[in-house]
Amino acid sequence: MAIQSAPQNSTNGAAADAGSPSQHPFTPLTVSEIETAARLVKQLYPETVDLLFKTITLEEPNKDVVVPLLIAEHEGRSYDSPPRRAFVSYYIHNTDKLHEAIVNVSTTEVERNVRLGPNIHGSVDAEELVEMERIALEDESVKRELQQYGFPEGTVAVCDPWIYGSDGVDDDRRQYQCFLYVRDPMTPGELDCNHYAMPLDISPVIDVATKKVTRIDRLPTGADTSIGKKRPYKVQPPSEYLPNRQQLRTDLKPLHVVQPEGVSFRITRHGETGNVIEWQKWRFRVGFNQREGMVIFDTRYDGRPLFYRMALSDMTVPYADPRRPYHKKQAFDLGDAGAGGMSNNLKLGCDCLGSIHYLDGVVSNSKGEANNMDNVICVHEVDSGIIHKHVNYRTGAGVVARNRELVVQSIITVANYDYVLAWMFNQAGEVSYEVRATGIVSTCPIDDGVDVPWGTVVHPGVLATHHQHIFSLRVDPALDGYTGNRLTYEEAHTMPRDPELNPHGVGFVVKETVIEESGAHDLDFSRNRTFKIQNANATNPVNGKPVGYKIQLPGSQAILADEDSFHHKRAEFADHAVYVTRYRDDELYAGGKYTNQSRGGAGVRSWADRKENVKDADLVLWLQFGLTHIPRIEDFPIMPVETIRVSLKPSNFFDKNPALDVAPAEQTFNQSVLLSESHCQPGVEAVVGANGHVNGHVNGSAH
C-alpha cells in the first residue's frame, strides 16, 4: 500500500484525522485488527476448544524495514507500508499450555504459532484477577478459616491475588498467592474503605489451571519465622484516606490554569489509533500497547532525528521480608500485568490541569475482543519555572524566559500502588521521563509490640514491608542517524600537580571513555561520571566534538537481594544503572518477554553478556532508576508522591542555547510581576578613545 506523507491539516490541540497514513508502521492495532487476529487464531482449533487470550498487540515491523520509510516520510516521499502484524499470546483454557502466534492481519494468515515450554507463564488480566478473588473467597476451607476469627456479623473479607513468584520449590505450575483483608466491620458496606489497614494472617494459594485452592499458608506475625496459634481477630481502629472521612482544610484559595488563546501543541490523528504530536520544534508519534502503555516513536527536534523508540520497558518491586511465603513477593508490574491494561481514565478526576487533550487506547481482553480505553493519555502544557535568566548587574537590565514543558502523561493502578508516568519535553531540546509513585503500601499483619528490621509498623497490627521500585527505561537512540551512535562516559579527575602548569593543585580535567562492547555500567558520583550518547559522524560546528545527548540519572540503589536469589536472577536489569546492547528486533523488555514466575536468563543481562560491538553501531540503552522505599507512618493510609526523574539533555548537539528564541517573560503575556529595574550597582568601563587612549569611568550608580 502506497502511503503519502501526512498532510498538516490538524488544528491546535485537536486530533484531526490525517487520512491515508492510518497504516503507518507505528500505528497501534485497531479494534478490527485485534478481533481479526483473535478470529484467525481461534480457527486453528476445533470449535469445542476454548482459548484464553493474554495479549493481542502490534508486532512492530523490523527496524531495517521501518527506517527507510521514516526517511521517505520526512522527505515528503510516498512509501509502501509493510503488512500489519499482531503478536498474540494465549492459553488453551483451563490448561497451562501457553502459546504465542504472529498473525498477518493484512493477508489474514497465521504466520507462526508455537506452544511455549515449561516455566513460561502468561500475564494476568482483569477478568482472571476477579475470578481468583471469587475462587479464594468461595472456597470452603477458606471460609472455615475465616469463621475462626470470630468477626462481627456483616464483616466483609477482601482478597488481593498476587503473582506467585519464584523460589524453585513446587512453583512450575501457574499459581496465585492471595492475601486477605477485611473491611472496617463498622462500615462494611463502604466499598472504598482502606482494607490494607486490616490484614489477615492466612494466604490461600490457587492453581490457575485447575481453579482450585491447593493450600492455605499461615503467615508469620512475630519477629521470626514461627507461626503463632490461631486466635480471635483483634479489630483495630480504621485508617481511611477517603475525603469524607477527613476534616478537610478550608483556607486554600483556588488556583486556575488558564490558556485564553488555547494550547500551543498540535495533534494529528492517523487513522483510528495513531497520533503525531508537534510542539515547539518537537515532533513525535505516540503509541499505546497492553504491556508498556505509552510508547514514543520517531522523536525529532527541529527536523533532526533523536530517538527511534522510547518506552518504560520494565519495573520490579522486590520485597525485603525473608520469611515464607513473603520471600517470593516480587512484582513485575509491566510484565505481570501491563501498563496499558492497568491505565486510568484520566478524565474521571483532576489528574491533569489546564487545557487538556486526551488520547484513547485499544487493548484486548481474555476473549480476544477489543477494549476501547478512553482518556488513558493526557497531553498538556505546564509552566516549569525559569528556563534561563541573567541580570546585568551594571545596568540592572535583565533577560528572563519561562520554561514551558509539554507533558504526555498516563497513570496506572496496579492493586495497591499507583504510578504517574510522564514524558516531558522542553524548549531547550531536553526530554525527561518522570515517575511519581503513590497509592497504598502493601501491608501484612504483625503482633502488638513487635518490631522487625525489614518493615515499619504504620498502624496498630499493620506492617509495611521495606521494598524497592526499580524501573528500566529503554531508549533506542538515533542522534542525527539510525546506526552510527555510541555510548561514552565522562569523568572529572584531579589534575596532577605540575610546577609549570598546575603548581597550586587546583586543576581538574575531564576524561572520556568510549564503550566498545555491550555490558553493564554504573554511576560514580565521586568522579561525576556522566553517560552520553554520541554520533561521531556528526560534529559540532563550533568545537568539533561529536554531537550528543547526556543522560542524567538519579542516584538509585541497585537491587539488594543477593546474586543467587530468585529476585536478582529474575530482575535482569536491576543490578546496574546502565545496560547497553546491540539492537535486535525482538528485544524490548528488560526483564524478558514473560516475567510471571520467571527464572531469569531471558532479559537484558543475558543480552549484554553477548559482548557485541556497540561502538558506532545500532545500539540500545537501558536506563535504571528507582527508590528503596523504607515506609514511614506518613506513607499511610495513602502515600504522598515520591518523584524520580531521568533526563536526556543535548550536549554539543546545538551551536548555542536552543532556547534563545523563546520570547522573554513579559507582563502582557504571562500576567506575572515584571522584573524589577531598580536593582543595579555601579561598574567601571574601560573605553578606547579615537586616539587609542583608554579611559575608565563609572557607568551607573546604586539605588
C-alpha positions as CSV (number, residue, x, y, z in Angstrom):
1,M,0.0,0.0,0.0
2,A,1.5,3.3,-1.1
3,I,1.4,5.9,1.7
4,Q,1.8,9.7,1.2
5,S,3.4,11.8,3.9
6,A,0.8,13.1,6.3
7,P,-0.8,16.4,5.4
8,Q,-0.7,19.0,8.0
9,N,-4.4,19.6,8.4
10,S,-4.8,19.4,12.1
11,T,-5.7,22.2,14.4
12,N,-4.0,23.2,17.6
13,G,-4.9,20.8,20.3
14,A,-7.3,18.8,18.2
15,A,-6.8,15.4,16.9
16,A,-7.7,15.9,13.3
17,D,-7.6,12.8,11.0
18,A,-4.7,12.9,8.6
19,G,-6.4,10.3,6.4
20,S,-4.4,7.8,4.5
21,P,-1.4,7.3,6.9
22,S,-3.5,5.1,9.1
23,Q,-1.2,2.2,8.2
24,H,1.9,3.8,9.5
25,P,4.2,1.1,10.9
26,F,4.0,2.6,14.4
27,T,0.2,2.9,14.5
28,P,-1.3,0.7,17.2
29,L,-3.7,-2.1,16.3
30,T,-7.2,-1.1,15.6
31,V,-10.4,-2.7,17.0
32,S,-10.9,-4.6,13.8
33,E,-7.3,-5.8,13.6
34,I,-7.4,-7.1,17.2
35,E,-10.6,-9.0,16.5
36,T,-9.3,-10.3,13.2
37,A,-6.2,-11.7,14.9
38,A,-8.2,-13.4,17.6
39,R,-10.6,-14.9,15.0
40,L,-7.7,-16.3,12.9
41,V,-6.1,-17.9,15.9
42,K,-9.4,-19.4,17.1
43,Q,-9.8,-21.0,13.6
44,L,-6.7,-23.1,14.3
45,Y,-8.7,-25.2,16.8
46,P,-12.0,-27.1,16.8
47,E,-15.0,-25.0,18.0
48,T,-15.1,-27.0,21.2
49,V,-11.6,-25.7,22.3
50,D,-11.9,-22.5,24.4
51,L,-9.0,-20.0,24.2
52,L,-7.9,-17.6,26.9
53,F,-6.1,-14.6,25.3
54,K,-3.5,-12.8,27.2
55,T,-2.1,-10.2,24.7
56,I,-3.0,-9.1,21.2
57,T,-0.8,-6.2,20.3
58,L,1.1,-4.7,17.4
59,E,4.1,-6.7,16.1
60,E,6.3,-3.8,15.1
61,P,8.0,-4.3,11.7
62,N,11.7,-4.9,11.8
63,K,13.8,-1.7,12.1
64,D,15.6,-2.2,8.9
65,V,12.2,-2.1,7.2
66,V,10.9,1.0,9.0
67,V,13.9,3.3,8.8
68,P,13.8,3.8,5.1
69,L,10.1,4.6,5.4
70,L,10.8,7.2,8.1
71,I,13.3,8.8,5.9
72,A,10.8,8.9,3.0
73,E,8.1,10.2,5.2
74,H,10.2,13.2,6.4
75,E,11.4,13.9,2.9
76,G,7.8,14.1,1.8
77,R,8.0,11.0,-0.5
78,S,5.5,8.2,-0.7
79,Y,6.4,4.7,0.6
80,D,5.0,1.2,0.7
81,S,3.6,0.3,4.1
82,P,4.7,-3.1,5.4
83,P,2.0,-5.7,6.2
84,R,0.2,-5.2,9.6
85,R,1.0,-8.0,12.0
86,A,-0.3,-8.8,15.5
87,F,1.6,-10.6,18.3
88,V,-0.8,-12.9,20.2
89,S,-0.2,-14.9,23.4
90,Y,-2.9,-17.2,24.6
91,Y,-3.7,-20.3,26.7
92,I,-5.9,-23.3,25.9
93,H,-8.5,-22.6,28.6
94,N,-8.1,-24.5,31.9
95,T,-4.6,-25.7,31.0
96,D,-1.0,-24.4,31.4
97,K,-0.5,-24.6,27.6
98,L,0.8,-21.1,26.7
99,H,1.1,-20.3,23.0
100,E,2.3,-17.3,21.0
101,A,1.4,-16.5,17.4
102,I,2.3,-14.0,14.8
103,V,-0.8,-13.1,12.7
104,N,-0.6,-11.1,9.5
105,V,-3.8,-9.2,9.6
106,S,-3.2,-7.7,6.2
107,T,-3.2,-11.1,4.5
108,T,-5.3,-12.8,7.2
109,E,-2.7,-15.5,7.7
110,V,-1.3,-17.0,10.9
111,E,2.4,-17.0,10.1
112,R,3.7,-18.5,13.3
113,N,2.0,-20.5,16.1
114,V,4.0,-22.3,18.8
115,R,3.5,-23.7,22.2
116,L,6.0,-22.4,24.7
117,G,8.0,-24.6,27.1
118,P,7.9,-25.1,30.9
119,N,8.3,-22.3,33.3
120,I,7.0,-19.7,30.8
121,H,3.7,-18.2,32.0
122,G,1.5,-15.5,30.6
123,S,0.5,-12.3,32.3
124,V,-2.6,-11.7,34.4
125,D,-5.7,-10.0,33.1
126,A,-8.6,-8.2,34.8
127,E,-11.1,-11.0,34.3
128,E,-8.7,-13.5,35.7
129,L,-8.0,-11.4,38.8
130,V,-11.7,-11.2,39.6
131,E,-12.0,-15.0,39.1
132,M,-9.1,-15.6,41.5
133,E,-10.8,-13.5,44.1
134,R,-14.0,-15.4,43.7
135,I,-12.3,-18.8,43.9
136,A,-10.4,-17.8,47.1
137,L,-13.4,-16.4,48.9
138,E,-15.8,-19.1,47.9
139,D,-13.5,-22.0,48.8
140,E,-14.9,-24.0,51.8
141,S,-11.6,-24.3,53.5
142,V,-11.0,-20.6,53.3
143,K,-14.5,-20.0,54.7
144,R,-13.7,-22.2,57.7
145,E,-10.5,-20.3,58.4
146,L,-12.4,-17.0,58.2
147,Q,-15.1,-18.3,60.6
148,Q,-12.4,-19.0,63.3
149,Y,-11.6,-15.3,63.5
150,G,-14.9,-14.5,65.2
151,F,-15.6,-11.4,63.2
152,P,-18.6,-9.3,64.0
153,E,-21.7,-10.1,61.9
154,G,-21.6,-8.5,58.5
155,T,-17.8,-8.2,58.3
156,V,-16.6,-8.3,54.6
157,A,-13.4,-10.1,53.6
158,V,-11.3,-8.9,50.6
159,C,-8.8,-10.8,48.5
160,D,-5.7,-9.4,46.7
161,P,-4.4,-12.0,44.3
162,W,-0.6,-11.7,43.9
163,I,1.6,-13.3,41.3
164,Y,3.0,-16.3,43.0
165,G,6.7,-15.5,42.5
166,S,9.6,-18.0,42.2
167,D,11.8,-19.9,44.6
168,G,12.3,-23.1,42.8
169,V,10.1,-25.1,45.2
170,D,6.9,-26.6,43.6
171,D,6.5,-23.5,41.5
172,D,6.3,-24.9,38.0
173,R,2.6,-24.6,37.7
174,R,1.0,-21.1,37.3
175,Q,-0.3,-20.1,40.7
176,Y,-1.6,-17.1,42.7
177,Q,-0.6,-16.3,46.3
178,C,-3.7,-14.5,47.7
179,F,-3.5,-12.0,50.6
180,L,-6.7,-11.5,52.6
181,Y,-8.0,-8.4,54.5
182,V,-11.3,-7.3,55.9
183,R,-13.1,-4.0,55.6
184,D,-13.8,-2.0,58.7
185,P,-16.5,-4.0,60.5
186,M,-18.2,-0.7,61.5
187,T,-18.7,0.3,57.8
188,P,-18.6,-3.0,55.8
189,G,-20.8,-1.5,53.1
190,E,-18.1,1.1,52.2
191,L,-16.6,-0.4,49.1
192,D,-13.7,2.1,49.0
193,C,-12.6,1.7,52.6
194,N,-8.9,1.0,53.2
195,H,-8.8,-2.7,53.8
196,Y,-5.0,-2.6,53.9
197,A,-5.3,-1.4,57.4
198,M,-6.8,-4.8,58.4
199,P,-4.7,-7.6,57.1
200,L,-5.3,-11.3,58.0
201,D,-2.7,-14.0,58.7
202,I,-3.9,-16.6,56.2
203,S,-3.0,-16.8,52.5
204,P,-4.7,-19.1,50.0
205,V,-2.7,-20.5,47.1
206,I,-4.6,-21.1,43.8
207,D,-3.7,-23.4,40.9
208,V,-4.8,-21.4,37.8
209,A,-5.3,-24.4,35.6
210,T,-7.5,-26.3,38.0
211,K,-9.0,-23.2,39.5
212,K,-8.8,-24.7,43.0
213,V,-7.2,-23.6,46.3
214,T,-4.4,-26.0,46.8
215,R,-3.3,-24.9,50.3
216,I,-3.7,-22.1,52.8
217,D,-0.5,-20.7,54.1
218,R,-0.4,-19.3,57.7
219,L,1.6,-16.1,57.8
220,P,4.2,-15.3,60.5
221,T,3.2,-12.3,62.6
222,G,6.1,-12.1,65.0
223,A,9.7,-11.2,64.8
224,D,10.8,-14.6,63.3
225,T,9.6,-17.4,61.0
226,S,7.4,-19.1,63.7
227,I,3.7,-19.4,63.2
228,G,1.6,-18.5,66.2
229,K,-1.6,-20.1,67.4
230,K,-4.9,-19.2,65.8
231,R,-6.7,-16.7,67.9
232,P,-9.7,-14.4,67.5
233,Y,-9.2,-11.4,65.3
234,K,-8.5,-8.1,67.2
235,V,-10.5,-5.4,65.4
236,Q,-8.2,-2.3,65.1
237,P,-9.4,1.2,64.5
238,P,-9.7,2.0,60.8
239,S,-7.2,4.1,58.9
240,E,-9.0,5.8,56.0
241,Y,-7.9,8.0,53.2
242,L,-11.3,8.9,51.7
243,P,-12.0,12.7,51.8
244,N,-15.4,12.2,53.5
245,R,-13.6,10.7,56.5
246,Q,-11.3,13.7,57.0
247,Q,-11.6,17.1,58.5
248,L,-10.7,19.0,55.3
249,R,-8.8,22.3,55.1
250,T,-10.9,25.3,54.2
251,D,-8.3,28.0,53.8
252,L,-6.9,27.1,50.4
253,K,-7.8,29.6,47.6
254,P,-8.5,28.4,44.0
255,L,-5.6,28.2,41.6
256,H,-6.7,28.1,37.9
257,V,-4.5,27.1,35.0
258,V,-5.9,29.2,32.1
259,Q,-4.7,29.4,28.5
260,P,-7.1,32.0,27.0
261,E,-5.7,31.6,23.4
262,G,-5.7,27.8,23.5
263,V,-2.8,25.4,23.5
264,S,0.5,25.6,21.6
265,F,0.7,21.9,20.6
266,R,-0.9,20.2,17.6
267,I,-2.1,16.6,17.4
268,T,-2.7,14.9,14.1
269,R,-4.6,11.6,14.2
270,H,-3.5,8.9,11.8
271,G,-6.4,6.5,11.3
272,E,-8.2,5.1,14.3
273,T,-5.3,4.8,16.7
274,G,-2.2,6.8,15.6
275,N,-1.3,10.2,16.9
276,V,1.5,12.6,15.9
277,I,2.3,15.5,18.3
278,E,4.1,18.7,17.3
279,W,5.1,21.4,19.7
280,Q,7.9,23.9,19.9
281,K,10.1,22.2,17.2
282,W,9.4,18.8,18.6
283,R,7.7,16.1,16.6
284,F,7.0,12.5,17.7
285,R,4.4,9.7,17.5
286,V,2.6,8.4,20.5
287,G,1.7,4.7,20.6
288,F,-0.1,2.7,23.2
289,N,0.0,-1.0,23.9
290,Q,-1.0,-3.6,26.5
291,R,2.4,-4.0,28.2
292,E,4.2,-0.7,28.0
293,G,1.3,1.7,27.9
294,M,2.7,4.8,26.3
295,V,5.4,4.5,23.6
296,I,7.2,7.4,22.0
297,F,8.3,6.8,18.4
298,D,10.4,8.8,15.9
299,T,11.3,11.7,18.1
300,R,12.7,14.7,16.3
301,Y,13.7,18.2,17.2
302,D,13.7,20.9,14.5
303,G,13.7,18.2,11.9
304,R,16.7,16.3,13.3
305,P,16.2,12.7,14.4
306,L,16.9,12.0,18.1
307,F,15.3,8.7,19.2
308,Y,13.8,5.9,17.2
309,R,11.7,4.5,20.1
310,M,11.4,5.2,23.9
311,A,9.3,3.5,26.5
312,L,9.3,2.2,30.0
313,S,10.5,-1.3,29.4
314,D,10.1,-2.9,32.8
315,M,9.9,-2.5,36.5
316,T,10.3,-4.7,39.5
317,V,9.2,-4.3,43.1
318,P,11.1,-6.8,45.3
319,Y,10.1,-7.0,49.0
320,A,12.5,-7.4,51.9
321,D,10.7,-9.8,54.2
322,P,12.8,-13.0,54.2
323,R,10.1,-15.3,55.7
324,R,7.9,-17.8,53.8
325,P,5.8,-17.1,51.8
326,Y,6.8,-13.4,51.6
327,H,10.3,-14.4,50.3
328,K,8.7,-14.8,46.9
329,K,7.0,-11.4,46.9
330,Q,8.3,-9.6,43.8
331,A,6.1,-7.8,41.3
332,F,6.9,-7.0,37.7
333,D,4.0,-4.6,37.1
334,L,4.5,-4.3,33.3
335,G,5.4,-7.9,32.5
336,D,3.0,-9.4,35.0
337,A,0.0,-7.1,34.5
338,G,0.7,-4.5,31.9
339,A,0.8,-0.7,32.0
340,G,-1.7,-0.4,29.1
341,G,-4.3,-2.7,30.7
342,M,-4.0,-1.0,34.1
343,S,-4.2,2.6,32.8
344,N,-6.7,5.0,34.4
345,N,-9.4,7.0,32.7
346,L,-7.8,10.4,33.4
347,K,-11.0,12.4,32.7
348,L,-12.6,11.0,35.8
349,G,-10.5,13.1,38.2
350,C,-8.1,16.1,38.4
351,D,-5.1,14.1,37.2
352,C,-4.1,16.8,34.7
353,L,-4.8,20.6,35.0
354,G,-5.3,23.3,32.4
355,S,-6.2,22.9,28.8
356,I,-6.1,19.2,28.3
357,H,-6.3,16.9,25.3
358,Y,-6.9,13.2,25.9
359,L,-5.8,10.3,23.8
360,D,-7.5,6.9,23.8
361,G,-6.1,3.4,23.6
362,V,-7.2,0.0,22.5
363,V,-6.2,-3.3,24.2
364,S,-7.6,-6.8,24.1
365,N,-9.4,-8.8,26.7
366,S,-9.3,-12.5,27.6
367,K,-11.9,-13.4,25.0
368,G,-10.0,-11.8,22.2
369,E,-12.2,-8.8,22.0
370,A,-11.0,-5.2,21.7
371,N,-11.5,-2.9,24.7
372,N,-11.6,0.8,24.0
373,M,-9.8,2.6,26.8
374,D,-10.9,6.2,26.9
375,N,-8.6,9.1,28.0
376,V,-5.7,6.9,29.0
377,I,-3.1,9.6,28.0
378,C,-3.4,13.3,28.7
379,V,-1.4,16.0,26.8
380,H,-1.0,19.4,28.3
381,E,1.5,22.3,28.8
382,V,2.9,23.4,32.2
383,D,4.9,26.3,33.3
384,S,8.1,24.8,34.9
385,G,9.8,27.9,36.3
386,I,12.6,29.7,34.6
387,I,14.5,28.3,31.6
388,H,17.2,31.0,31.6
389,K,17.8,34.3,33.2
390,H,20.6,36.9,33.5
391,V,20.7,40.4,35.0
392,N,23.5,42.7,34.0
393,Y,24.5,44.0,37.4
394,R,26.0,47.1,36.0
395,T,22.8,48.3,34.2
396,G,20.1,46.4,36.0
397,A,18.8,45.2,32.6
398,G,17.6,41.6,32.7
399,V,16.5,38.8,30.4
400,V,14.3,36.1,31.7
401,A,12.3,33.4,29.9
402,R,9.9,30.9,31.3
403,N,10.3,27.2,30.8
404,R,7.2,25.8,29.1
405,E,7.0,22.0,29.1
406,L,4.8,19.6,27.1
407,V,3.6,16.7,29.3
408,V,2.4,13.4,27.9
409,Q,1.1,11.6,30.9
410,S,-0.5,8.3,31.9
411,I,-1.4,6.9,35.3
412,I,-1.6,3.2,36.1
413,T,-3.1,1.4,39.1
414,V,-1.7,-2.0,40.0
415,A,-3.6,-3.3,43.0
416,N,-2.4,-1.1,45.9
417,Y,0.1,1.1,44.1
418,D,-0.5,3.9,41.6
419,Y,2.2,5.3,39.3
420,V,2.0,8.7,37.5
421,L,4.1,8.2,34.3
422,A,5.0,11.2,32.2
423,W,7.2,12.2,29.2
424,M,8.2,15.8,29.4
425,F,9.6,17.9,26.5
426,N,11.0,21.4,27.0
427,Q,12.1,24.3,24.7
428,A,15.8,23.7,25.2
429,G,15.8,20.3,23.4
430,E,15.5,18.3,26.6
431,V,13.3,15.3,27.1
432,S,12.6,13.7,30.5
433,Y,10.8,10.8,31.9
434,E,9.2,11.2,35.3
435,V,7.7,8.6,37.7
436,R,5.6,9.6,40.7
437,A,4.8,6.7,43.0
438,T,1.8,6.9,45.2
439,G,-1.2,4.8,46.3
440,I,-1.1,2.5,49.4
441,V,1.8,0.5,50.7
442,S,1.4,-3.3,50.7
443,T,0.7,-4.5,54.2
444,C,0.8,-7.6,56.3
445,P,-0.2,-8.4,59.9
446,I,2.1,-8.0,62.9
447,D,1.7,-8.7,66.6
448,D,1.3,-5.9,69.0
449,G,4.7,-4.7,70.4
450,V,6.8,-6.4,67.7
451,D,9.4,-4.6,65.7
452,V,11.2,-6.1,62.7
453,P,14.2,-4.7,60.7
454,W,12.5,-5.4,57.3
455,G,9.5,-3.2,57.7
456,T,7.7,-0.3,59.5
457,V,4.6,-0.5,61.7
458,V,2.4,2.1,60.2
459,H,-0.8,1.3,62.1
460,P,-1.8,-1.0,65.0
461,G,-1.3,-4.5,63.8
462,V,-0.1,-3.4,60.4
463,L,3.4,-3.8,58.9
464,A,4.5,-2.1,55.7
465,T,7.4,-4.1,54.4
466,H,10.5,-2.4,53.0
467,H,10.8,-2.8,49.3
468,Q,12.4,-1.3,46.2
469,H,10.9,0.2,43.0
470,I,13.3,-0.3,40.2
471,F,12.4,1.0,36.7
472,S,14.1,0.3,33.3
473,L,13.7,2.9,30.6
474,R,14.5,1.6,27.1
475,V,16.0,4.3,24.8
476,D,16.8,3.5,21.2
477,P,18.8,6.5,20.0
478,A,19.0,7.9,16.5
479,L,21.1,11.1,17.0
480,D,21.5,12.5,13.5
481,G,21.3,8.9,12.2
482,Y,20.0,5.5,13.0
483,T,23.1,3.3,13.1
484,G,26.2,5.3,13.9
485,N,25.6,6.1,17.6
486,R,27.9,5.3,20.5
487,L,27.8,5.4,24.3
488,T,30.6,7.2,26.2
489,Y,31.1,8.3,29.8
490,E,33.0,11.3,31.1
491,E,34.7,11.6,34.5
492,A,36.2,14.6,36.2
493,H,39.7,13.8,37.6
494,T,42.1,15.8,39.7
495,M,45.0,17.2,37.6
496,P,48.4,16.1,39.0
497,R,50.5,18.9,40.4
498,D,52.9,20.3,37.9
499,P,55.4,23.1,38.7
500,E,54.6,24.8,35.4
501,L,51.0,24.0,34.5
502,N,49.4,23.2,37.9
503,P,51.6,24.5,40.6
504,H,48.7,25.2,43.1
505,G,47.0,21.9,42.6
506,V,43.6,23.3,41.7
507,G,43.2,22.0,38.2
508,F,40.9,19.2,37.2
509,V,40.2,17.6,33.8
510,V,37.6,15.6,32.1
511,K,38.4,12.1,30.7
512,E,36.2,10.5,28.1
513,T,35.8,6.7,27.7
514,V,34.1,5.2,24.6
515,I,32.3,2.0,25.4
516,E,33.2,-0.6,22.9
517,E,31.0,-3.7,23.7
518,S,27.7,-4.5,25.2
519,G,27.6,-4.7,29.0
520,A,26.6,-3.1,32.3
521,H,27.8,0.1,33.9
522,D,27.2,2.2,37.0
523,L,27.2,5.8,38.1
524,D,30.2,7.0,40.1
525,F,29.4,10.3,41.9
526,S,32.9,10.6,43.3
527,R,34.1,11.2,39.7
528,N,30.9,12.9,38.3
529,R,30.6,10.0,35.8
530,T,28.2,11.2,33.1
531,F,27.0,8.9,30.3
532,K,26.5,10.4,26.8
533,I,25.0,9.2,23.6
534,Q,27.1,10.5,20.6
535,N,27.2,10.3,16.9
536,A,30.9,10.6,15.9
537,N,29.9,11.0,12.2
538,A,28.2,14.4,13.0
539,T,30.3,17.0,14.7
540,N,29.5,20.3,16.3
541,P,30.4,23.3,14.1
542,V,31.8,25.3,17.0
543,N,34.0,22.9,18.9
544,G,34.3,19.9,16.5
545,K,33.1,17.5,19.2
546,P,30.6,14.7,18.3
547,V,27.0,15.7,18.7
548,G,25.5,14.1,21.7
549,Y,22.9,13.9,24.4
550,K,23.9,13.4,28.0
551,I,22.0,11.1,30.4
552,Q,21.0,12.5,33.8
553,L,20.1,9.5,36.0
554,P,19.2,10.0,39.7
555,G,21.3,8.1,42.2
556,S,19.4,4.9,42.9
557,Q,20.3,1.8,44.9
558,A,20.7,-1.4,42.9
559,I,18.6,-4.5,43.8
560,L,19.5,-5.6,47.3
561,A,18.7,-9.3,47.0
562,D,21.9,-11.3,46.6
563,E,23.1,-12.6,43.3
564,D,22.0,-16.2,43.9
565,S,18.4,-15.2,44.8
566,F,15.5,-15.6,42.5
567,H,14.7,-11.9,43.0
568,H,18.1,-11.0,41.5
569,K,18.0,-13.6,38.7
570,R,14.6,-12.6,37.6
571,A,15.2,-8.8,37.6
572,E,17.9,-8.9,35.0
573,F,18.0,-5.1,34.7
574,A,18.0,-4.2,38.4
575,D,21.7,-4.6,39.3
576,H,23.2,-1.8,37.3
577,A,22.4,1.8,36.4
578,V,23.0,1.4,32.6
579,Y,23.0,-1.5,30.2
580,V,24.0,-1.1,26.6
581,T,23.2,-3.8,24.0
582,R,23.4,-4.1,20.2
583,Y,19.9,-3.7,18.7
584,R,17.8,-6.8,17.9
585,D,14.2,-6.5,16.8
586,D,12.6,-8.7,19.4
587,E,14.4,-7.4,22.5
588,L,12.0,-4.9,24.0
589,Y,11.6,-5.9,27.7
590,A,14.5,-5.7,30.1
591,G,13.2,-8.5,32.3
592,G,12.3,-10.7,29.4
593,K,9.1,-11.3,27.5
594,Y,7.5,-13.4,30.2
595,T,8.1,-12.3,33.8
596,N,5.3,-14.3,35.6
597,Q,7.1,-16.8,37.8
598,S,10.2,-16.4,35.6
599,R,13.6,-17.9,36.3
600,G,15.9,-15.3,34.6
601,G,18.2,-15.8,31.7
602,A,15.9,-14.1,29.1
603,G,16.5,-10.4,29.7
604,V,18.9,-7.6,29.3
605,R,21.7,-9.1,31.5
606,S,21.8,-12.1,29.2
607,W,21.7,-10.0,26.1
608,A,24.6,-7.7,27.3
609,D,26.7,-10.8,28.0
610,R,27.0,-11.4,24.3
611,K,29.7,-8.8,24.4
612,E,28.8,-7.5,20.9
613,N,30.3,-4.4,19.4
614,V,28.3,-1.3,20.2
615,K,30.7,1.4,19.1
616,D,29.3,3.5,16.2
617,A,26.6,0.9,15.8
618,D,22.8,0.4,16.2
619,L,22.7,0.3,20.0
620,V,20.0,0.3,22.7
621,L,20.3,1.8,26.2
622,W,18.5,0.5,29.2
623,L,18.5,3.1,32.0
624,Q,17.7,2.0,35.5
625,F,16.3,4.3,38.3
626,G,14.1,4.0,41.3
627,L,13.9,4.2,45.0
628,T,14.4,2.0,48.0
629,H,11.2,2.5,49.9
630,I,11.6,2.4,53.7
631,P,7.9,3.2,54.6
632,R,7.1,5.9,57.0
633,I,4.0,6.3,59.1
634,E,3.3,9.3,56.9
635,D,3.0,6.9,53.9
636,F,-0.2,5.5,55.4
637,P,-3.1,5.3,54.7
638,I,-2.2,6.9,51.4
639,M,1.3,7.7,50.3
640,P,2.4,11.3,49.2
641,V,4.1,11.0,45.9
642,E,7.8,10.0,45.6
643,T,9.2,11.6,42.4
644,I,12.0,10.3,40.3
645,R,13.1,11.8,37.0
646,V,15.5,10.8,34.2
647,S,16.6,13.5,31.7
648,L,18.2,13.4,28.3
649,K,19.9,16.7,27.5
650,P,21.7,18.0,24.4
651,S,25.5,18.0,24.8
652,N,27.3,19.7,21.9
653,F,24.2,18.9,19.7
654,F,23.4,22.6,19.0
655,D,25.7,25.5,18.2
656,K,24.2,27.6,21.1
657,N,21.4,27.5,23.7
658,P,18.5,26.3,21.6
659,A,16.0,28.2,23.8
660,L,17.4,31.6,22.9
661,D,14.5,32.2,20.6
662,V,11.9,31.7,23.4
663,A,10.3,35.0,23.9
664,P,11.2,36.8,27.2
665,A,8.7,36.7,30.0
666,E,6.6,39.9,29.9
667,Q,3.7,41.2,32.0
668,T,1.4,41.4,29.0
669,F,2.0,37.7,28.1
670,N,2.3,36.0,31.4
671,Q,0.4,38.3,33.7
672,S,3.3,38.0,36.1
673,V,5.3,40.5,38.0
674,L,7.8,42.5,35.9
675,L,11.4,42.1,36.6
676,S,12.5,44.9,38.8
677,E,14.6,47.6,37.1
678,S,15.6,49.2,40.4
679,H,18.5,46.9,41.2
680,C,21.8,47.9,39.7
681,Q,25.2,48.8,41.0
682,P,28.0,50.9,39.7
683,G,30.6,49.4,37.4
684,V,33.7,50.7,35.8
685,E,34.2,50.5,32.0
686,A,37.4,51.0,30.0
687,V,36.6,53.0,26.8
688,V,39.0,53.3,24.0
689,G,39.1,56.8,22.5
690,A,39.8,57.9,18.9
691,N,43.5,58.3,19.6
692,G,43.8,54.9,21.2
693,H,43.9,56.3,24.7
694,V,42.0,54.2,27.3
695,N,39.8,56.0,29.8
696,G,37.9,54.4,32.7
697,H,34.6,55.8,34.1
698,V,31.8,54.7,36.3
699,N,28.7,53.7,34.3
700,G,26.0,53.8,36.9
701,S,25.1,54.4,40.4
702,A,23.4,52.2,43.1
703,H,19.8,52.8,44.0
